[in-house]
Amino acid sequence: MTAPLPRQRRHETAHYGCLGVGVGPANLSLASLLHDRNEVANLFLDREERFGWHDGQQIPGATLQVSLLKDLVTMSEPTNRFSFLSYLHDQGRIYHFINAQFDAVPRQEFRNYLEWASQGNTNVRFGEEVREVDFDGTSFVVRTSRRTATADNVVVGIGTRPWVPEPARGKLGGTQFHVSDFVSRDRDFAGKRVAVVGGGQSGAEVFLDLISRPIERLPRRVIWISRRHNYFPIDDTPFTNEYFVPSYSDYFFDLDRPARVALNAQNVLTSDGISESTLREIYQRCYARRFVDGADDLFALLPNRTVTGVTADHDAWDLTVEGNDDPGLIEHVESDFVVWATGYRPATADFLSPLEDKLAREGEEYNVDKDFAIRWDGPRDRSVFLQNGVRDQRGLADPNLSLVAWRSQRIRDRLLGVHSNEQREPFIDWAGKHTTDLLDQA
């Protein structure tokens, strides 16, 4: 196995063309596309001491729900040195990966790839927190835990934070926690009652992990609760995947807000459903546990219900669960542990507070233009770009890995003052463009 790409320090500068805040997949993608572009001096900072990506929920056997080609760079720049295939080749295992014939990329492997890219990028620094971003009339002034620098442009890519519903707030701790802490909080669940709340991929992975443990480590009972009417699969069919191409993101961006909100609600299962392979494995495991092993009471599946209350009951938790179709249906679920697989929300960018009066908002999000720059009361050639924070303006693909490389390309093009060639139009004519062209020709 070869070592990661050499991490050499370039000449330090106090002024940058682009300064990135946060080093998750979004900003790491941009850093990768900018790495060999000397036209824009760039630096990307993260307050953590080392790279991490959902480390607390890297459950053994979990896989990506997107193609391996949807890495940091390939969809925009296939020859870039920071591609997933370059990682496999650099690590000396590209043939092994091909021969393994994975149906989907192991999530831990993709996480290791991301860390490899962060270690090999000379413009990425960890252990440095950005505390304040201001504007002095000419440049952005960025104050960190280690320095004060100036920049023509700032790119915010601080990712998301775990979210739990109101009944859980103020109650998280040793026996009740978000799925993002599942691996690190993995207690001895043997003989215990565990409630898993959330009907998406994360909840499915936790439920499957718990009911798949060796007999001596099995929980006494695992209860899987979901607001959805059933445990639904992700829609990963070809035409549905047209929602995850650049042209649809631009089409969605041009719609009015009510239409965008409605589309996100209607199509949530295109990004937040459960992989069919996971559902199949869960069903087979349930069959084996109940009918082969005789563990009749090991699990309970409770979809179409909402947790409306959580109270402490001695050393356990009492969850009040109401039926969605029948509000009169109220159940009480007793559990020793509660795992909330209830998703994430964009992290708050408190360091932008000095600029708050200058930055435009749309609902709970910053309002961005077509290049993901926040609309603001300042010079056109100075911008604060926002990555992975405008789902309501750009659609369900915004927090997804599918368009990470394209979005970074769009931002990079703006920084360089160029326009990269776009891919061909999709098969689906969303905006009536081709129909209009035909009528004009008639």
N, C-alpha and C positions, 0 to 999 in steps of 0.2 A: 504494500500500500504506500502510495506516495504522500508526501506532506502537502498541506494546503498551499495555495498560491502564496508566494512570499509577501509578507506584510511590511513593506518599506514605507517610511515616512517621507512624504514630499516636503518641499520647503514650506514652512509655515507662513501664513499671511494673515494680516489683520482684517482684510477685506475680501469678500467672496461674491461671485456672481450669483451663487445659489447656496443657501444654508438650509439644510434639512433638519427638522425637529422630529425625532423618533426614527427608529430603525427596525420597523416590521417589514413584511413583504412589500408593501406599497413603496415606501421610501428606499428600500433596498433595491427594488427594481429600477427606480430612477438613478440611484447611485451607480448601478451597474451599467446603465446606458450612458452615463456621463463620465465613466471612469477614464476612458481614453480620449475624451474630448477636452483638449487643453484650452479651447476658446472660453470655457466657463469654469473659473476656479470654484470648486465646490467642496463642501464639508457637511457630513451628516452625523448628528449627535444623538446619543441615547443615554438616559440617566441610569439604566441598569448596568451592572458591572460586566455582563456578558450577554450574548444573544439568547433569546428565548422565544418560542412560538407555541403557545398552548401546552407548555410543558406539564402542567398539572392535570391534563386529560389525555396524555399520550397512552391510551389504553392498548395493551398488546393486541395485535390483530386489526386495529383500526386502519382504514384506508382513505385515500382522497376520493372526493366525488367528482373530480375534474380530470381531464387528460394530463398526462405528464408533459405535453407540449405547452401547457398553460403555466409555464414557469415564470421566472423573473423577466426573461428577455426574448424567448424564442418567437413569440407571435409578432414581435416588432423587428427583431434583429437576430435571425437564426444563427449567424456566425459569431455572436458575442461570446466571449470567453466565460461568461457566468451562466451559461445554460445548464439545464439538468443533465443533458448528455455529456457536456464537458466535465461536470462533476463526477459522473460515473467513470468516464475515461481517466480522469486524474486520479481517482481512487483505485484504479486497476481492476474494476469489476464490471465493466460494461457487458462483457460476454456472459458473465454469471447472471446479470440482471435480465438479459434477453432470454437466456435459457430457463430462468425461473418462471417465465410466462405468467407474470402477475396479471390478474384481471384489472387490478387498480394498484396504484403506487402506495406502498405502506406509508402511513402518515409520519411515522418516526423517521423513515428514510428521507422524506421530503423536508422534514424539519432539520435533519442533519445537512442536507443540501443547502438550505438557507443559511445555516451557521457557517458552512464552508465558504459561501459567497461573502458573508460579512467579514470573515477572517482574511480573505484574500483581497479585499477592497481597501486600498490605501487611504481612501477619503472617509472611511467609517470609523467613528470613535465611540467607545462605550465608557461608562462611568463619568459622564459629564451631563449635568442637568441644565436645560435651558429654563431660566427663571423669569425672563422678561424680554418681550420684543416691543420696541418703540420705533418711532420714525422721527428723524431730525430735520426733515424737509428735503433731504437729498438721498439718504440711505436708511435702511432699517438698522437699528442699534440692538444687538442681541447680547444680553447679559446672561452668562452661564455660571455654573459653580466654579469655573476655572479661569474665565477670561471675559473680556468685552470685545466683540467683533462687530463689524458692519457688513451689510450685504445688500445687493441690489434686489434680491428676491429671497423670500422665505417659503419653504414647502413644509406644511404641517402634515405629518403622517404618524400620529400617536396612537392610531388603532382604536380599539374598543375596550370597554370595561364590562365585567360581569353584571348582569341585571337579574334581580329577583322581584316578584310581585309584592304588593304591600303586606300581605300576611306574614311574610318572612323577614321583613326589614326589622333590624334591631335584635334579631334572634339567632343570627348566624354564629357559629362557634364550633366546638369540637365534634358535636354529633349532628349538626345541621349546617350544610355548606353548599356552595355553588359547584357545579360540575367542573369548573376550571381548577378546583382544588382536589378533585377526586383521587388522583394518583398520590399526591403528597399527603392527603388526609386518609389514605386507605387504611382504615383501622381493621381490627380483627372482627369481621362481620359474622363469623361462625356462630350459628345459633341465634342470631339477632334478627329483628324485623326491620326491613329497609324499605322506605318509600322513595320512589323515583318520580319526580314531577317534571313533565315535559315530553311531548310526543315527537320531537325531531330526532335527527341522527345522533346527537349526543346522549339523549335519554335512552335511545335504543341500544347504544354501545354499552352504557352503564348497566342496563337491565341484562343484556346478554352476558356481560362479564360476570355479574353476580350469580346468575343461574347456571353458569358453566364451570364453576369452581369445583375442585375435588370434594368428595363427600364430606371429608372431615373439616372443610373450610366453607361449606355451604351456609348461607343465611338460613334462618328458620323459615322466613317468608319474605318475598320481594313483591311489592305492590307498585305497579306502573300506572301512573295517573296522567291523563292527557285531556286538554280542552277540546281537541279535535274529535270528530265523530268516530274515527277509527285510526289505526296506525298506517298512515298513508305513505306510499312510495314516492320518491322524488321522480318528477317527470323529466327524464333524460333522453327523450326521443328527438330525432333530427330536427323537426320543424320547431319544436319548443326551444331547442338550443339556438335558434335564430334570435331569441331574446338576449343572447350573450355574445353578440357581435357589435362592433363599433357603430355601424349605421343605425341599429335599433336604439342604442344609447343616445345618439344624436336626435333621432325621431322622438323618443320619449322626452328628451330635454325641451323640445319645442312645444309640447302639449301644455294645456293649461293645468293648473294645480289639481282641480277636482278629478280630471281624467287620469292624472298620474297616480293619485291616491287610490282610485278605484282599480287601476291596472295592477298595482302592487298587491292589493288585497286579493284580487282574483287569481293571480299567478304565483302565490307564495310557495306552492309546492314545486315550482321549477327550481327553487334554490334551497328550500328548507324541508324537503321530504326525506324519507329514509331510503337508503340504498336497497334495491331489491335483494341483493345478496345477503344483506344484514337481516332483513325481514324473513327471508327463507331460513337462515340459520337460527333465528330466534324461534320460529315455528317448529323446526325440527328438534331443537333443544327442549322446547316445552313438551313435545310429543314424547321424547325419550325420558324426560324426568317424570312425567305423569304416568305413562303407560308401560314403560320398560323398567324404570327404577322404582316405581310405586310411590313417588313423592307427590301425593295428591294435593297437598296443601302448600307446596313450595312457592307458588306464584299466584298473583291475582292481576288481571288486566282490567283497568277501569278507564276506558276512554269516554269522551263526551261528558266530562265532569270538570268542575272548576274548584280548586282549593280556595275556600273563602275565609278560613281561619286556622291559626296554629297556636296551640296553647301547651304549656309545659304540664305534664302529668307525672309527678314524681320524677323518675329517671328516664322518662320516655316523652314522646310527643303525641298530642292528639290533633289530627288534621280533620277539620270540618270540610266535607266534600259535598258540593251541590250538583245535581244533574242539570245539564244545559237545556234539555228539552222539557224537563219537568222540575221546575224550581222547588216543588214540594218534596222531591227526592233528596233527603239529607242523610249522609252517611258519616260515620266517624271511623277514621283509620288510625289505629294505634301503631306507632313505630318507634324503634330505638334510634334510628338514623333517618335523616331526610336529605336527599340529594336533589338540588334544584337545577334541572337542565333546561333553564328558561331563557337562554340566549344572552345577547350582548347589546349594548348601546354605545354610540360614539363617545369616546373619552372627552372630558372637558378640557379646553385649551386655555387654562387660567393665565398662562404666560402672555396671552394676547390682550389682557385687560387694558394696557395703556392705549391700545388702538380701538377699543370696543366702540367708541362713538363714531369711528370712521368706517367701520365694517358693516355692510348691509346684511340683513337677515331675511329669511323666508321661513316662517314657522319656527321650528326649533333648530333649524340649520342655518349656517351662513349661506348667503345667496351667491352662487358662482356663475361665471360666464362659460362659454363653450370650451375654454381651455382649463377649466377647474380653478381659475383665479377668483378669489373673493372680490365681488364688486365693492369698491371702496372710494372714499373721498381722498384721493391721492393721485400722483402721476401715473399715467398709463404704462410707462416703462418700469414701474416698480410694482411688484405684486406679491401677495400672500396666496400661495396655492394650497388647496385642501385635498388631501387624499383620503379615500374611504370615509367620507363624512357627509355625503349628499345623496343618500338612498332615495329620498323623496323627490329629488330633482333628476337623478340619473337612472333610477330603476333598481331592480333587485340585483343586478350585476355589480353595483358599486362596491359592496363589501366582499364580493366574491373574487376568487383568484382569476377568473376567466379574462377579465379586461385589465389586469394589473399592468401588463407590458404595454398595451395600447395607451392607457391613460398616462403612463410615464412618458411614452413617446410624444403624446400631445403636449405635455408640459415641457419636455426637452425641446421640441420644435419651437415653442414660444420663446424659450430662453435663447435659442440660437438664431431666431428670426428666419426659420426655414419652414418648408411644408413637405413632409414625407409623403411618398406615394401611399394611397390607401388601397386596401384589398378590393376586389370586385364587389359589386352590389349583391346583396343577398337574393335568394330566390323569391322571397316574399316581398311584395311591394306594399310597404306599410303606409306610405303617405300619398298614394295615388300618382306618384311621379311618372311612371311609365304610361299609365292610362292617359294622363294629360298630354304627354308627348305624342301619343298616337292620335289623339283627337286634333292636336295642332297640325299634324301632318295630313289629316284627311281633307 
